[in-house]
Amino acid sequence: MSLPSSVDVAIIGAGAAGLGAAHALHGSGLSVIVLEARDRLGGRAWTVQASPEVTFDVGCGWLHSADKNSFVPIARQLGFELNTDLPPWGDRAYGDAFPEAERIAFAGAIDEFYERAWEAAESGEDAPASRFLEPGNRWNPMIDAVSTYVNGCELDQVSILDMEAYEDTYFNWRVRAGYGTLIAAYGAPCPVALSCNVTLIDHSGQRIRLETSRGTLTADKVIVTVPTNLIADEAIRFSPALPNKLDAARGLPLGVDDKVTLALADAEAFPKEGNLRGATMRTAMGTYHIRPFGQPCIDGFFGGSFARQLEDAGEGAFAAHSIDEIAGFLGNDIRRKLSPLRESRWAHDPFARGSYSHALPGHAGDRAVLAAPVDGRLFFAGEATSPHFFSTAHGARDSGERAAGEVLAALGKS
Protein backbone atom coordinates (compact mmCIF):
# COMPACT_ATOMS: atom_id res chain seq x y z
CA MET A 1 0.00 0.00 0.00
CA SER A 2 1.04 3.64 -0.40
CA LEU A 3 2.71 5.45 2.47
CA PRO A 4 0.48 8.03 4.20
CA SER A 5 2.02 11.29 5.39
CA SER A 6 0.32 11.09 8.78
CA VAL A 7 -1.34 8.42 10.95
CA ASP A 8 -2.57 8.05 14.49
CA VAL A 9 -0.48 4.91 15.12
CA ALA A 10 2.55 3.60 13.23
CA ILE A 11 3.69 0.05 13.93
CA ILE A 12 7.26 -0.81 12.98
CA GLY A 13 7.62 -4.42 11.88
CA ALA A 14 5.13 -6.85 10.29
CA GLY A 15 6.21 -9.91 12.21
CA ALA A 16 3.91 -11.65 14.66
CA ALA A 17 4.15 -8.75 17.16
CA GLY A 18 3.36 -6.00 14.68
CA LEU A 19 0.48 -7.96 13.18
CA GLY A 20 -0.87 -8.71 16.65
CA ALA A 21 -0.83 -4.99 17.43
CA ALA A 22 -2.55 -4.14 14.13
CA HIS A 23 -5.33 -6.66 14.77
CA ALA A 24 -5.85 -5.34 18.28
CA LEU A 25 -6.23 -1.76 16.96
CA HIS A 26 -8.68 -2.75 14.23
CA GLY A 27 -12.05 -1.14 14.84
CA SER A 28 -10.63 1.43 17.25
CA GLY A 29 -11.31 4.32 14.89
CA LEU A 30 -7.60 5.10 14.73
CA SER A 31 -5.64 5.34 11.48
CA VAL A 32 -2.95 2.65 11.58
CA ILE A 33 -0.07 1.65 9.31
CA VAL A 34 2.42 -1.21 9.71
CA LEU A 35 5.85 -0.40 8.28
CA GLU A 36 7.80 -3.47 7.16
CA ALA A 37 11.36 -3.42 5.82
CA ARG A 38 10.99 -6.75 4.02
CA ASP A 39 8.94 -7.41 0.91
CA ARG A 40 6.81 -9.95 2.80
CA LEU A 41 4.87 -10.41 6.04
CA GLY A 42 5.96 -12.56 8.97
CA GLY A 43 9.45 -11.45 9.97
CA ARG A 44 11.23 -14.46 11.46
CA ALA A 45 8.23 -16.63 10.51
CA TRP A 46 8.68 -17.65 6.89
CA THR A 47 7.51 -20.71 4.98
CA VAL A 48 8.84 -21.59 1.53
CA GLN A 49 8.14 -24.31 -0.99
CA ALA A 50 11.64 -25.81 -0.99
CA SER A 51 10.66 -28.27 -3.73
CA PRO A 52 7.34 -29.41 -5.21
CA GLU A 53 7.16 -32.07 -2.46
CA VAL A 54 8.68 -30.17 0.49
CA THR A 55 7.18 -27.31 2.49
CA PHE A 56 9.83 -25.80 4.76
CA ASP A 57 9.60 -23.36 7.66
CA VAL A 58 12.77 -21.30 7.28
CA GLY A 59 11.94 -19.67 10.63
CA CYS A 60 9.73 -20.78 13.51
CA GLY A 61 8.06 -24.13 12.97
CA TRP A 62 6.56 -25.28 16.27
CA LEU A 63 3.46 -24.04 18.07
CA HIS A 64 5.17 -24.22 21.47
CA SER A 65 2.97 -24.49 24.58
CA ALA A 66 0.14 -25.20 22.16
CA ASP A 67 -2.48 -25.38 24.90
CA LYS A 68 -1.71 -21.71 25.69
CA ASN A 69 -0.62 -20.60 22.23
CA SER A 70 -2.81 -17.82 20.81
CA PHE A 71 -2.03 -18.90 17.24
CA VAL A 72 -3.85 -22.21 17.79
CA PRO A 73 -7.36 -20.67 17.81
CA ILE A 74 -6.28 -18.31 15.03
CA ALA A 75 -5.16 -21.29 12.93
CA ARG A 76 -8.47 -23.04 13.50
CA GLN A 77 -10.44 -19.90 12.68
CA LEU A 78 -8.51 -19.50 9.42
CA GLY A 79 -8.97 -23.16 8.51
CA PHE A 80 -5.37 -24.34 8.88
CA GLU A 81 -4.69 -28.02 9.57
CA LEU A 82 -2.84 -28.58 12.85
CA ASN A 83 -0.62 -31.58 13.57
CA THR A 84 -0.75 -32.57 17.24
CA ASP A 85 1.60 -35.57 17.11
CA LEU A 86 4.39 -35.73 19.65
CA PRO A 87 7.62 -34.15 18.37
CA PRO A 88 10.39 -36.54 17.28
CA TRP A 89 12.75 -35.26 19.97
CA GLY A 90 12.55 -38.13 22.43
CA ASP A 91 12.68 -41.86 21.84
CA ARG A 92 11.99 -41.98 18.12
CA ALA A 93 15.67 -42.43 17.32
CA TYR A 94 16.75 -43.82 13.97
CA GLY A 95 19.91 -45.86 13.47
CA ASP A 96 22.40 -46.84 16.15
CA ALA A 97 24.39 -43.60 16.40
CA PHE A 98 22.78 -42.92 19.78
CA PRO A 99 22.01 -46.26 21.47
CA GLU A 100 19.07 -46.44 23.86
CA ALA A 101 21.20 -46.91 26.99
CA GLU A 102 23.16 -43.79 26.08
CA ARG A 103 19.97 -41.83 25.41
CA ILE A 104 18.66 -42.78 28.84
CA ALA A 105 21.91 -41.72 30.49
CA PHE A 106 21.89 -38.40 28.62
CA ALA A 107 18.24 -37.73 29.53
CA GLY A 108 19.06 -38.32 33.18
CA ALA A 109 22.04 -35.97 33.06
CA ILE A 110 20.15 -33.13 31.40
CA ASP A 111 17.20 -33.51 33.80
CA GLU A 112 19.58 -33.26 36.76
CA PHE A 113 21.20 -30.16 35.24
CA TYR A 114 17.83 -28.42 34.90
CA GLU A 115 16.87 -29.36 38.45
CA ARG A 116 20.08 -27.78 39.80
CA ALA A 117 19.58 -24.62 37.74
CA TRP A 118 15.91 -24.20 38.66
CA GLU A 119 16.60 -24.82 42.33
CA ALA A 120 19.30 -22.13 42.23
CA ALA A 121 16.93 -19.71 40.45
CA GLU A 122 14.47 -19.95 43.33
CA SER A 123 16.92 -17.92 45.44
CA GLY A 124 16.31 -14.94 43.13
CA GLU A 125 20.03 -14.52 42.49
CA ASP A 126 21.04 -14.64 38.85
CA ALA A 127 23.93 -16.65 37.43
CA PRO A 128 25.03 -18.15 34.11
CA ALA A 129 23.36 -21.52 33.53
CA SER A 130 26.73 -23.12 32.77
CA ARG A 131 27.57 -22.89 36.47
CA PHE A 132 25.16 -25.77 37.12
CA LEU A 133 26.79 -28.29 34.82
CA GLU A 134 28.24 -31.08 36.91
CA PRO A 135 32.05 -30.79 36.72
CA GLY A 136 33.48 -33.56 34.60
CA ASN A 137 30.14 -34.96 33.46
CA ARG A 138 30.73 -36.54 30.06
CA TRP A 139 27.39 -35.28 28.78
CA ASN A 140 28.15 -31.59 29.40
CA PRO A 141 29.03 -30.77 25.76
CA MET A 142 25.73 -32.25 24.56
CA ILE A 143 23.73 -30.51 27.30
CA ASP A 144 25.34 -27.31 26.01
CA ALA A 145 24.32 -28.33 22.47
CA VAL A 146 20.69 -28.56 23.57
CA SER A 147 21.00 -25.00 24.91
CA THR A 148 22.13 -23.84 21.47
CA TYR A 149 18.87 -25.17 20.00
CA VAL A 150 16.67 -23.87 22.84
CA ASN A 151 18.36 -20.52 23.52
CA GLY A 152 20.41 -19.93 20.40
CA CYS A 153 23.56 -19.78 22.52
CA GLU A 154 25.71 -21.77 24.92
CA LEU A 155 24.84 -21.99 28.61
CA ASP A 156 27.48 -19.49 29.73
CA GLN A 157 25.39 -16.78 28.03
CA VAL A 158 22.05 -17.80 29.58
CA SER A 159 20.51 -16.23 32.71
CA ILE A 160 19.07 -18.86 35.04
CA LEU A 161 16.34 -16.42 36.14
CA ASP A 162 15.31 -15.93 32.53
CA MET A 163 15.47 -19.67 31.88
CA GLU A 164 13.27 -20.29 34.91
CA ALA A 165 10.75 -17.62 33.80
CA TYR A 166 10.02 -19.34 30.49
CA GLU A 167 6.69 -21.21 30.50
CA ASP A 168 6.77 -24.50 28.63
CA THR A 169 3.67 -26.68 28.84
CA TYR A 170 5.38 -29.33 26.67
CA PHE A 171 2.61 -29.31 24.07
CA ASN A 172 4.35 -28.72 20.73
CA TRP A 173 2.20 -28.78 17.61
CA ARG A 174 2.77 -27.87 13.96
CA VAL A 175 0.95 -26.22 11.09
CA ARG A 176 0.85 -28.50 8.06
CA ALA A 177 1.02 -25.59 5.62
CA GLY A 178 3.78 -23.92 7.65
CA TYR A 179 3.83 -21.55 10.61
CA GLY A 180 5.03 -18.76 8.33
CA THR A 181 2.09 -19.35 5.99
CA LEU A 182 -0.29 -19.10 8.95
CA ILE A 183 1.21 -15.82 10.18
CA ALA A 184 1.17 -14.34 6.67
CA ALA A 185 -2.52 -15.25 6.37
CA TYR A 186 -3.17 -13.71 9.80
CA GLY A 187 -1.53 -10.50 8.61
CA ALA A 188 -3.21 -10.35 5.20
CA PRO A 189 -6.05 -8.01 6.30
CA CYS A 190 -3.67 -5.58 8.05
CA PRO A 191 -2.66 -2.22 6.52
CA VAL A 192 1.02 -2.86 5.71
CA ALA A 193 3.56 -0.85 3.73
CA LEU A 194 6.18 -3.35 2.53
CA SER A 195 9.81 -2.57 1.61
CA CYS A 196 9.61 0.34 4.03
CA ASN A 197 12.71 0.35 6.24
CA VAL A 198 12.51 2.73 9.21
CA THR A 199 15.87 4.29 10.12
CA LEU A 200 14.97 7.14 12.51
CA ILE A 201 12.31 7.66 15.18
CA ASP A 202 12.37 11.37 16.05
CA HIS A 203 10.21 11.89 19.13
CA SER A 204 11.51 15.38 19.94
CA GLY A 205 8.45 17.22 18.65
CA GLN A 206 4.74 17.21 19.36
CA ARG A 207 4.29 14.41 16.82
CA ILE A 208 6.70 11.56 16.17
CA ARG A 209 8.54 11.74 12.84
CA LEU A 210 9.63 8.52 11.15
CA GLU A 211 12.25 8.48 8.42
CA THR A 212 11.90 5.47 6.13
CA SER A 213 13.27 4.18 2.84
CA ARG A 214 9.97 5.23 1.25
CA GLY A 215 9.76 8.72 2.70
CA THR A 216 8.83 10.46 5.94
CA LEU A 217 5.61 10.24 7.93
CA THR A 218 4.38 11.47 11.30
CA ALA A 219 2.37 9.66 13.96
CA ASP A 220 0.89 10.37 17.37
CA LYS A 221 1.90 6.95 18.72
CA VAL A 222 4.49 4.43 17.56
CA ILE A 223 4.80 0.74 18.41
CA VAL A 224 8.32 -0.63 17.88
CA THR A 225 8.41 -4.41 17.33
CA VAL A 226 11.83 -4.93 15.71
CA PRO A 227 14.35 -7.55 16.94
CA THR A 228 16.62 -6.47 19.78
CA ASN A 229 19.78 -6.61 17.67
CA LEU A 230 18.46 -3.84 15.40
CA ILE A 231 17.90 -1.61 18.44
CA ALA A 232 21.25 -2.57 20.00
CA ASP A 233 23.12 -1.92 16.73
CA GLU A 234 21.20 1.36 16.23
CA ALA A 235 19.99 0.24 12.82
CA ILE A 236 16.96 2.22 13.98
CA ARG A 237 17.99 5.37 15.83
CA PHE A 238 15.97 7.27 18.41
CA SER A 239 16.16 11.06 18.71
CA PRO A 240 16.45 11.99 21.52
CA ALA A 241 18.44 8.87 22.35
CA LEU A 242 16.94 6.20 24.62
CA PRO A 243 19.98 4.73 26.43
CA ASN A 244 17.81 2.54 28.70
CA LYS A 245 16.29 0.84 25.66
CA LEU A 246 19.70 0.33 24.04
CA ASP A 247 21.08 -1.16 27.25
CA ALA A 248 18.06 -3.46 27.60
CA ALA A 249 18.31 -4.60 23.98
CA ARG A 250 22.02 -5.33 24.47
CA GLY A 251 21.16 -7.43 27.52
CA LEU A 252 18.72 -9.44 25.35
CA PRO A 253 20.74 -10.34 22.25
CA LEU A 254 19.42 -12.67 19.60
CA GLY A 255 20.99 -16.08 19.62
CA VAL A 256 21.37 -18.03 16.40
CA ASP A 257 19.35 -21.05 15.34
CA ASP A 258 19.40 -22.19 11.75
CA LYS A 259 17.82 -24.92 9.67
CA VAL A 260 18.53 -26.80 6.50
CA THR A 261 16.35 -29.15 4.50
CA LEU A 262 17.80 -31.86 2.27
CA ALA A 263 15.89 -33.77 -0.39
CA LEU A 264 15.85 -37.49 0.40
CA ALA A 265 15.71 -39.99 -2.47
CA ASP A 266 14.06 -43.37 -1.84
CA ALA A 267 12.38 -41.76 1.15
CA GLU A 268 9.98 -44.68 1.67
CA ALA A 269 12.88 -46.70 3.07
CA PHE A 270 13.12 -44.30 6.00
CA PRO A 271 10.68 -43.77 8.89
CA LYS A 272 8.31 -40.83 8.96
CA GLU A 273 8.96 -38.32 11.77
CA GLY A 274 12.22 -39.98 12.82
CA ASN A 275 14.93 -38.38 14.92
CA LEU A 276 18.60 -38.72 14.08
CA ARG A 277 21.50 -37.56 16.21
CA GLY A 278 24.63 -39.08 17.61
CA ALA A 279 26.25 -39.37 21.00
CA THR A 280 28.89 -37.02 19.64
CA MET A 281 30.08 -35.65 23.01
CA ARG A 282 30.54 -32.24 21.43
CA THR A 283 28.55 -29.01 21.37
CA ALA A 284 29.16 -28.37 17.66
CA MET A 285 26.60 -30.83 16.35
CA GLY A 286 23.43 -30.96 14.34
CA THR A 287 20.22 -32.80 15.09
CA TYR A 288 18.02 -34.16 12.31
CA HIS A 289 14.32 -34.72 11.65
CA ILE A 290 13.63 -37.47 9.11
CA ARG A 291 10.62 -37.07 6.81
CA PRO A 292 8.64 -34.36 8.66
CA PHE A 293 4.96 -34.79 7.71
CA GLY A 294 6.15 -37.79 5.68
CA GLN A 295 7.85 -35.47 3.17
CA PRO A 296 10.85 -36.78 1.19
CA CYS A 297 13.43 -34.76 3.10
CA ILE A 298 15.59 -34.53 6.20
CA ASP A 299 15.63 -31.27 8.17
CA GLY A 300 18.73 -30.30 10.15
CA PHE A 301 18.96 -27.93 13.12
CA PHE A 302 22.01 -25.99 14.33
CA GLY A 303 22.49 -23.41 17.06
CA GLY A 304 24.85 -21.13 18.93
CA SER A 305 28.44 -20.44 17.95
CA PHE A 306 28.49 -23.49 15.65
CA ALA A 307 25.56 -22.08 13.64
CA ARG A 308 27.40 -18.74 13.44
CA GLN A 309 30.51 -20.51 12.12
CA LEU A 310 28.50 -22.32 9.45
CA GLU A 311 26.74 -19.07 8.46
CA ASP A 312 30.10 -17.33 8.14
CA ALA A 313 31.36 -20.20 5.96
CA GLY A 314 28.84 -19.13 3.31
CA GLU A 315 25.84 -20.44 1.45
CA GLY A 316 25.70 -24.23 1.39
CA ALA A 317 27.78 -24.82 4.52
CA PHE A 318 24.82 -26.15 6.53
CA ALA A 319 23.92 -28.62 3.80
CA ALA A 320 27.52 -29.78 3.34
CA HIS A 321 28.03 -30.32 7.06
CA SER A 322 24.68 -32.08 7.40
CA ILE A 323 25.43 -34.54 4.62
CA ASP A 324 28.82 -35.31 6.18
CA GLU A 325 27.35 -35.78 9.65
CA ILE A 326 24.43 -37.92 8.45
CA ALA A 327 26.85 -40.07 6.45
CA GLY A 328 28.88 -40.51 9.62
CA PHE A 329 25.76 -41.85 11.33
CA LEU A 330 24.24 -43.93 8.53
CA GLY A 331 27.15 -44.75 6.20
CA ASN A 332 28.48 -43.23 2.99
CA ASP A 333 25.76 -44.76 0.81
CA ILE A 334 23.33 -42.14 2.14
CA ARG A 335 25.27 -39.35 0.39
CA ARG A 336 23.87 -40.15 -3.05
CA LYS A 337 20.33 -39.93 -1.62
CA LEU A 338 20.75 -36.43 -0.16
CA SER A 339 20.77 -33.10 -2.00
CA PRO A 340 20.48 -29.53 -0.66
CA LEU A 341 17.17 -27.72 -0.96
CA ARG A 342 17.08 -24.69 1.36
CA GLU A 343 18.80 -23.31 4.45
CA SER A 344 18.43 -20.33 6.76
CA ARG A 345 21.14 -17.84 7.74
CA TRP A 346 19.35 -15.64 10.27
CA ALA A 347 22.42 -13.91 11.71
CA HIS A 348 23.22 -12.63 8.20
CA ASP A 349 19.65 -11.44 7.61
CA PRO A 350 19.89 -7.61 7.83
CA PHE A 351 16.41 -7.24 9.32
CA ALA A 352 16.82 -9.97 11.95
CA ARG A 353 20.54 -10.33 12.76
CA GLY A 354 19.75 -13.46 14.74
CA SER A 355 16.96 -15.86 15.60
CA TYR A 356 15.42 -15.04 19.01
CA SER A 357 16.37 -13.41 22.27
CA HIS A 358 18.00 -14.76 25.40
CA ALA A 359 18.80 -12.77 28.53
CA LEU A 360 22.46 -12.58 29.40
CA PRO A 361 23.27 -13.47 33.03
CA GLY A 362 22.21 -10.56 35.21
CA HIS A 363 19.83 -9.21 32.56
CA ALA A 364 16.57 -11.14 33.11
CA GLY A 365 14.92 -7.87 34.19
CA ASP A 366 15.70 -6.24 30.85
CA ARG A 367 12.58 -7.75 29.26
CA ALA A 368 10.38 -5.50 31.42
CA VAL A 369 12.68 -2.51 30.78
CA LEU A 370 12.43 -3.00 27.02
CA ALA A 371 8.65 -3.42 27.18
CA ALA A 372 7.97 -0.21 29.15
CA PRO A 373 6.33 2.68 27.20
CA VAL A 374 8.14 6.00 26.82
CA ASP A 375 6.24 9.25 27.49
CA GLY A 376 2.93 7.61 26.61
CA ARG A 377 3.90 7.87 22.91
CA LEU A 378 6.48 5.16 22.19
CA PHE A 379 5.50 1.55 22.87
CA PHE A 380 7.51 -1.65 22.54
CA ALA A 381 6.60 -5.21 21.60
CA GLY A 382 8.25 -8.32 20.19
CA GLU A 383 9.17 -11.72 21.55
CA ALA A 384 11.98 -10.20 23.65
CA THR A 385 9.42 -8.20 25.65
CA SER A 386 7.32 -11.26 26.58
CA PRO A 387 7.82 -12.13 30.26
CA HIS A 388 7.13 -15.87 29.91
CA PHE A 389 6.83 -16.78 26.19
CA PHE A 390 9.92 -15.03 24.82
CA SER A 391 11.60 -16.64 21.80
CA THR A 392 8.21 -17.71 20.40
CA ALA A 393 5.88 -16.38 17.72
CA HIS A 394 2.87 -16.46 20.02
CA GLY A 395 4.82 -14.59 22.70
CA ALA A 396 5.54 -11.94 20.06
CA ARG A 397 1.90 -11.78 18.92
CA ASP A 398 0.62 -11.46 22.49
CA SER A 399 3.12 -8.66 23.19
CA GLY A 400 1.81 -6.75 20.19
CA GLU A 401 -1.70 -7.05 21.57
CA ARG A 402 -0.41 -5.81 24.94
CA ALA A 403 1.28 -2.78 23.36
CA ALA A 404 -1.88 -1.94 21.41
CA GLY A 405 -3.80 -2.03 24.68
CA GLU A 406 -1.29 0.43 26.13
CA VAL A 407 -1.84 2.76 23.16
CA LEU A 408 -5.59 2.64 23.64
CA ALA A 409 -5.25 3.25 27.39
CA ALA A 410 -3.01 6.27 26.72
CA LEU A 411 -5.70 7.65 24.43
CA GLY A 412 -8.45 6.95 26.94
CA LYS A 413 -10.02 4.29 24.71
CA SER A 414 -11.09 0.84 25.88
Secondary structure as UniProt FT lines:
FT   STRAND          6..12
FT   HELIX           16..25
FT   TURN            26..27
FT   STRAND          32..35
FT   TURN            43..44
FT   STRAND          47..51
FT   TURN            52..53
FT   STRAND          54..57
FT   TURN            64..68
FT   HELIX           71..77
FT   TURN            78..79
FT   STRAND          82..83
FT   TURN            88..89
FT   HELIX           100..121
FT   TURN            122..124
FT   HELIX           129..132
FT   TURN            135..136
FT   TURN            138..139
FT   HELIX           140..150
FT   HELIX           155..157
FT   HELIX           160..165
FT   STRAND          173..175
FT   TURN            176..177
FT   HELIX           179..187
FT   TURN            188..189
FT   STRAND          192..193
FT   STRAND          198..202
FT   STRAND          208..212
FT   TURN            213..214
FT   STRAND          215..224
FT   HELIX           228..232
FT   TURN            233..234
FT   STRAND          237..239
FT   HELIX           243..250
FT   STRAND          254..255
FT   STRAND          257..264
FT   TURN            265..266
FT   HELIX           267..269
FT   TURN            272..273
FT   STRAND          274..276
FT   STRAND          287..290
FT   HELIX           292..294
FT   STRAND          297..303
FT   HELIX           304..312
FT   TURN            315..316
FT   HELIX           317..330
FT   HELIX           332..337
FT   STRAND          338..343
FT   HELIX           346..348
FT   TURN            350..352
FT   STRAND          356..357
FT   TURN            361..362
FT   TURN            364..365
FT   HELIX           366..371
FT   TURN            375..377
FT   STRAND          378..380
FT   HELIX           383..385
FT   TURN            390..391
FT   HELIX           393..410
FT   TURN            411..412
//
